[in-house]
Amino acid sequence: AFAALKMDGSVVTWGAAQWGGDCGLVRGSLAENVVQVASTDAAFAAVKVHGSVVTWGCPYSGGDGRRVRPSLTRDVVQMAGTSRAFAAIKADGCVVAWGSCLEGGDCGAACAHLTGGVTKVRATHGAFAAIKVDGRVVTWGDCQSGGSCNAKCTRLAEGVFEVASTSRAFAAIKANGSVVTWGHPGYGGDCGPVAAALAQGVVQAVGTEGAFAALKMDGSVVTWGAAQWGGDCGLVRGSLAENVVQVASTDAAFAAVKVHGSVVTWGCPYSGGDGRRVRPSLTRDVVQMAGTSRAFAAIKADGCVVAWGSCLEGGDCGAACAHLTGGVTKVRATHGAFAAIKVDGRVVTWGDCQSGGSCNAKCTRLAEGVFEVASTSRAFAAIKANGSVVTWGHPGYGGDCGPVAAALAQGVVQAVGTEGAFAALKM
């Protein structure tokens, strides 16, 4: 479902009701003053101008916030979500959580440490990690998804400035450049074999479903976690020893961009880990990367696009290739398709037709004026310069906005998607 934020501060939703596509019970509260919309897999949470929060969607995924409503009446400044729970940071640095207790909806014993000083919250599919102003980390949620860091509590007591995640593990980067991991060992929670390489110099960490890649200050990359998800870079380790500036991921593969724009890939070959088919096009000038669940798309300095990975999920541009030879400024993705926004505001799509890979029925409306594209798992929503919204993809996942088309004809400034529904914020 989708949620579109309009210029007037109102929110419009469409898509599967069970994923948040029906906001009927809270429609009045979403008519004005909304400034931010967040989502879990099947619910939305809207933050209003004074920091109050409105929730809707599946009650077991954070759509029912009645248990903590007194704490959500004002001063919420930031939101995060696992697959089935929300966590809100308030202006005083305290945290409020709700949704599935098993996936982080109940802070439990961590509550005492979340009464103030929190600056960021990060999430796996089933747990949260809060970073405090003093660099301490506090966790809660499913223990097998990183909800317990007891074994590493001493190392997480100070100095942490960022936390990355896979689906079931966390990796904290400390101010001294070291990395601390916890969570399910098979999903990157155990960095033992590469611990020495992670003792200093790390500046960024990126996760797939079950593996991490850490970028170091010297331009080298260190990987760990499940080999089938990119945790083993053995075949390309030499190419990752220096000059890497960016790392991107799909569900099971990584792609590293080097200083002159060349790309190195590894991980599951069917998820973008094998770029040999397009290697001649990836030797230089790549400036931006995007990924579906199983394919990558790279934008080059001249605005052309190169794609690889699973052909069914966008790894082959097919008939769209002729329109991707230049002028592309952004690429957005669902789980199975890509949408490229060109400098003239036109949209070009490719990949799985049932995931938004074909916009033929809307091609006239997408021929100009688009400045941003949002997505659910299987549908896209384009926001145009005139404030209107155009949707396409699987109708059951937000690809059909028919019932609310009139409300999306103008004034939309932002759209956010869950797995299957959208919410739009209006001006």
Order of alpha helices (4+ residues) and beta strands (2+ residues): beta-beta-beta-beta-beta-beta-beta-beta-beta-beta-beta-beta-beta-beta-beta-beta-beta-beta-beta-beta-beta-beta-beta-beta-beta-beta-beta-beta-beta-beta-beta
